[in-house]
């Protein structure tokens, strides 16, 4: 019975200690990760704007060609 209590106590201590160190490491790298994610988001927004502009231009071209053929 004492062995089970000792093992349980040791496992609990190890798990608590291990989790605390991982949290510290994650918090230390948060600004770098956040900056990288924000840069990726900005690039994605730029690509989206370019695609939207291309769609608008393509629609104008289609409309112009459709209207000129009908006249």
VOLOKOL-864889 format. One record per residue (C-alpha): residue number from 1; residue in three letters; chain; x, y, z. Coordinates in steps of 0.1 Angstrom, whole numbers, plus 5000, padded with zeros to 4 digits. Layout:
% residues N
{NUM ALA A {X Y Z}}
...
//
This chain:
% residues 71
{1 UNK A {5000 5000 5000}}
{2 UNK A {5028 5024 5009}}
{3 UNK A {5044 5016 4975}}
{4 UNK A {5013 5026 4956}}
{5 UNK A {5011 5059 4976}}
{6 UNK A {5047 5067 4969}}
{7 UNK A {5044 5059 4932}}
{8 UNK A {5012 5079 4929}}
{9 UNK A {5029 5109 4946}}
{10 UNK A {5059 5107 4924}}
{11 UNK A {5039 5105 4892}}
{12 UNK A {5017 5134 4903}}
{13 UNK A {5048 5155 4912}}
{14 UNK A {5065 5147 4878}}
{15 UNK A {5034 5155 4858}}
{16 UNK A {5029 5188 4876}}
{17 UNK A {5066 5198 4872}}
{18 UNK A {5066 5188 4835}}
{19 UNK A {5035 5208 4827}}
{20 UNK A {5049 5239 4843}}
{21 UNK A {5080 5239 4822}}
{22 UNK A {5061 5234 4790}}
{23 UNK A {5039 5264 4798}}
{24 UNK A {5070 5286 4804}}
{25 UNK A {5085 5275 4771}}
{26 UNK A {5053 5282 4752}}
{27 UNK A {5049 5317 4768}}
{28 UNK A {5085 5326 4758}}
{29 UNK A {5079 5318 4721}}
{30 UNK A {5044 5334 4719}}
{31 UNK A {5055 5368 4705}}
{32 UNK A {5075 5352 4677}}
{33 UNK A {5047 5328 4668}}
{34 UNK A {5022 5356 4669}}
{35 UNK A {5043 5378 4647}}
{36 UNK A {5047 5350 4621}}
{37 UNK A {5010 5343 4621}}
{38 UNK A {5001 5379 4617}}
{39 UNK A {5025 5382 4588}}
{40 UNK A {5010 5352 4571}}
{41 UNK A {4975 5366 4576}}
{42 UNK A {4986 5399 4560}}
{43 UNK A {5000 5381 4530}}
{44 UNK A {4967 5361 4527}}
{45 UNK A {4947 5393 4528}}
{46 UNK A {4969 5408 4500}}
{47 UNK A {4964 5377 4479}}
{48 UNK A {4926 5379 4485}}
{49 UNK A {4926 5416 4474}}
{50 UNK A {4945 5407 4442}}
{51 UNK A {4921 5379 4435}}
{52 UNK A {4891 5401 4441}}
{53 UNK A {4906 5428 4417}}
{54 UNK A {4911 5401 4391}}
{55 UNK A {4875 5389 4394}}
{56 UNK A {4862 5425 4390}}
{57 UNK A {4884 5430 4359}}
{58 UNK A {4873 5397 4344}}
{59 UNK A {4837 5406 4349}}
{60 UNK A {4842 5440 4333}}
{61 UNK A {4859 5423 4303}}
{62 UNK A {4831 5398 4300}}
{63 UNK A {4804 5424 4303}}
{64 UNK A {4821 5446 4276}}
{65 UNK A {4825 5417 4252}}
{66 UNK A {4789 5406 4258}}
{67 UNK A {4775 5442 4253}}
{68 UNK A {4796 5448 4222}}
{69 UNK A {4784 5416 4205}}
{70 UNK A {4748 5424 4212}}
{71 UNK A {4749 5457 4194}}
//
